[in-house]
Structures are given as C-alpha cells and as structure tokens.
C-alpha cells in the first residue's frame, strides 16, 4: 500500500511539473518579443487565416513561438480576419496582435502593397514598383542611379558610403534595397519615397548586427556583396553560413571566388552551369579569372540579399573548405557538398556528372 502511495505521489508530482512547465512555456511564448514599438507593416492576403499567418508573424519577429500562437488561436478562436495591411510591432505580444487583427484593416484605403522577393536585382524591383505606381521603370532606375540622389542617400544613411560611387558598379544601390513587403501611401508616390522605404528597412536589419559589423574586417559594402553571393549560391537556409565560410576562406588565401552568382550578374543571365568561354567573360563582376579580373570582391552586390544571407555574411561558419557544389542534375538532391581540395571537388563533380 505504501509503495502504491509512493508511485501515485510520483505521478502527481510529475504531471504537476509538466503542467507547470507547459504553462510557463506557453505564457512566455505568447509574450512580447521585445519592448520595441517601431511599426512593422504586416500584410494579410486573400485566403489567409489566423493559423496560416503564423509563419509570417514569426518571420517578421512579431511572435516568439508559432506553437504558442496557434494554441492561443485554438483557445480563444478570434474572428474577423480581414485581408489588408496592418501596422504591428514587437511589443504587442500575441494578445495585442490578435486584438489589432480582429479590429480589421483601418489603414489608408489608398495604400498599395508591393512585395520584393529576396535575391532579385534592382531592375526587378523597379519593374514591380512601376507596375504598381505612377512611375516608369526607366524613371526609377535613372533616379536611383543619379549622382545627385546617391549623394543624398550617402548623407542620409551611415551604412551607405562612397564605395557605391565606384564607376565599375552597374547600379550604385544594387544590394542596398532590402527585399520585403512594402506598403506605399498611394500610386502617386515618387522614386525617392520608394527608395527611402527600402533603405530604412535595410538600416533596421543592419542595426541588429551593428556590434559585429563594427568588429568585422570587412566594410558594409563588402558584407552586402558577400550576402548577395550567398543568397544565390546557397540552396537551403542552413547552407548560407557554410557557403559564406568557403568564400571567405578563398579571400584569405587570395584565391579567386569563382562564383556563379557573380558570373551570372556579369553576363546578364543565371544558369545552372556555364561554359568555359563564359567563365572568361570580360567584366569586373566576373570572379573567374578574366581580362578585367581583380582578385577579391566584385565591385558591388549583384542582387538584393535577405536577412538570412546578410547574417551569414556577418556570421560565417568557420571551417577549412575551399570548394562546394550542388548536384544540379538531380532536382531532388538539395544537399550541398563541400571539399577541401580541388581533387576532391573534381571527384564530386565526376560523381554527379557535372
């Protein structure tokens, strides 16, 4: 009888502990991410539900835990999720966010939303904004690349320096516009307004890593250039720090980057594989040896990197690999293969028929 009582007591204590830990975890998970009240524009698309937007809320750093958020939704069953744009912030917590969403979209009825995907180039951004506003692609690109506007940007943002004025750079602000979803006041906004929106967001992202950037041996321009390379080269998000490490290892021993990302930008088209003659393309962006080749970084970014690639460029994985490849002949093989020597790299290429 005493033994039975001891076992029963053990289970009571065990389940009480589990319930207590679960409640504490849940309360933490639905709490505010931080005390920051900086506005974050959040878009709810057609067909979305409170449950389907959980990953986007997490991606925007608006909630701590998708699981805790979903449990809250299951318990309280909020109503009236409307399509539209909402202004949220990290200090709201799950309860505050749901209260805002339940009230419905009361933002500017003339506002428009434009989403710029990660990894695309500034020309693509100009094209999207031209489709959604009363600007043409040519007008936007001309403004964004004008000497007068570049000087204004350098004066306004500490992270933009004279490095963007290198005359080898195709578009001075390539890689400086942060890819995200933007809410614009109306279709009549001008190119400066649009540019400042994207630069403001890049500033917010870079500020998260300010201490590490300050201690880096590379400039922000070089870090964004590396991030744009990693954005293209890495197959999976977890590959990014490893891939960045490979390129930094090559820089450390003055070995050409030989990046397909930079070659694709140089010739104007990205491919799975390039011919030997294409690797000789005469362009400062081509990091394979060529007539204009300068060892090290290309003159600037070749696209708009997302935060994952920016973080990888700032926080690369430390290792001694100098080569990597993806089995592009097998679309189901998402693994990246790393090698320390050229012979190992060639063996892997032969293995996959590359």
Order of alpha helices (4+ residues) and beta strands (2+ residues): alpha-beta-alpha-alpha-beta-alpha-beta-alpha-alpha-alpha-beta-alpha-alpha-alpha-alpha-alpha-alpha-beta-beta-alpha
